[in-house]
Each structure stands twice: as structure tokens, then as C-alpha cells.
Amino acid sequence: MSNNRLARTVVPFSPTDEGSSSDQLESAGKSILRLIEKAAGVAEENTQHALVMAEQLANQVRAAEDRIAELEEEVSASRDQADRAEQWLHKVYTEIEERFRRQSKVRQFAN
């Protein structure tokens, strides 16, 4: 099967005279070079586009990392604030409880 496929893709070259075969070879060579140059140009454009996209994505990643760091600092500050608030609540609770105990003892002794 590969021989049949190869036979279909190969263009037979049968020169009729010396001058025309040379012209055909010249023309074919120039066509091939033009196609290679075009392919190289497309590849260069694709490479440039990929580099631009990679730079944009890298910038977005850096911005996201910066924002994550900011958010982590905010979370840390909020945790510290919550811890301090909890300590104050505990202190207020303890103080109120202690005052109620003292008042209870005073009432017990008064009665």
C-alpha cells in the first residue's frame, strides 16, 4: 500500500530536451525556496506571537502572586485582630464573672 501511495505523490519527471529540463529544475528549485521562505516567515510570526503571549502570561502570574501576597497579609492582620478581640472578650467575661461572684458573696454575708 505504501508503494501505491508513494507512486501517487511522486511527480514523474520526463524531460523532452536538455534546455527544458534545466528550466524545469530551476523553476522547481525556486518554488521550493519560496515555500521554505514562506514557511520560515510563518514560523517566525508564530514564535513572536508565542513570546508575546508568554510575556503577557508571565506578567499576569506575577500580578496574581502579588495579589495573593497582599491577601495573605490581610488575612494575617485579620487573624491577629480576631485573636486580640477574643482575648479582650475573655478578659471582659472573666471580669464580669468575678464581679458577680463578689456580689454573690457579699449578699450571702449580708443575709
C-alpha positions in Angstrom: 0.0 0.0 0.0 2.8 2.4 0.8 4.2 1.9 -2.7 0.9 2.9 -4.3 0.7 5.9 -2.1 4.2 6.9 -2.9 3.6 6.4 -6.6 0.6 8.8 -6.4 2.6 11.5 -4.7 5.7 11.4 -6.9 5.5 13.6 -10.0 7.3 11.9 -12.8 10.0 13.9 -14.5 10.5 13.3 -18.2 12.5 16.0 -19.9 11.9 16.4 -23.6 15.2 18.1 -24.2 18.2 19.4 -22.3 17.1 23.1 -22.1 13.6 22.4 -20.8 14.7 20.0 -18.1 17.1 22.7 -16.8 14.4 25.3 -16.8 12.0 22.9 -15.0 14.7 22.2 -12.4 15.4 25.9 -11.9 11.7 26.6 -11.6 11.1 23.8 -9.2 14.1 24.8 -7.0 12.9 28.4 -6.9 9.4 27.3 -6.0 10.7 25.1 -3.2 12.8 28.0 -1.9 9.8 30.3 -1.9 7.8 27.8 0.0 10.6 27.3 2.6 10.9 31.1 3.0 7.1 31.4 3.4 7.1 28.6 6.0 10.1 30.2 7.8 8.2 33.5 7.9 5.1 31.9 9.3 7.2 30.0 11.9 8.9 33.3 12.9 5.5 35.0 13.2 4.2 32.2 15.4 7.3 32.3 17.5 7.0 36.1 18.0 3.3 35.6 18.9 4.1 32.9 21.4 6.8 35.0 23.0 4.4 37.9 23.4 1.7 35.7 24.9 4.3 34.1 27.2 5.4 37.5 28.4 1.7 38.6 29.0 1.0 35.4 30.9 4.2 35.8 33.0 3.0 39.3 33.9 -0.4 38.1 34.8 1.2 35.4 37.0 3.4 38.0 38.7 0.3 40.2 39.3 -1.6 37.3 40.7 1.3 36.4 43.0 1.4 40.0 44.2 -2.3 40.0 44.9 -2.1 36.6 46.7 0.7 38.1 49.0 -1.5 41.1 49.7 -4.5 38.9 50.6 -2.3 36.7 52.8 -1.1 39.9 54.7 -4.8 41.0 55.1 -5.7 37.5 56.4 -2.9 37.6 58.8 -3.8 41.0 60.1 -7.5 39.9 60.4 -6.4 36.9 62.4 -4.3 39.0 64.7 -7.2 41.4 65.2 -9.6 38.5 65.8 -7.2 37.0 68.4 -6.9 40.3 70.2 -10.7 40.7 70.2 -11.1 37.2 71.6 -8.6 38.0 74.3 -10.5 41.1 75.2 -13.8 39.2 75.3 -12.3 36.6 77.6 -10.9 39.4 79.8 -14.3 41.1 80.0 -16.1 37.8 80.6 -13.7 37.0 83.4 -14.1 40.4 85.0 -17.9 40.2 84.8 -17.9 36.7 86.3 -15.6 37.8 89.1 -17.8 40.8 89.9 -20.9 38.5 90.1 -19.1 36.1 92.4 -18.1 39.0 94.7 -21.6 40.4 94.7 -22.9 36.9 95.5 -20.5 36.5 98.4 -21.5 40.0 99.7 -25.2 39.1 99.5 -24.6 35.8 101.3 -22.8 37.5 104.1 -25.4 40.2 104.3 -28.2 37.7 104.7 
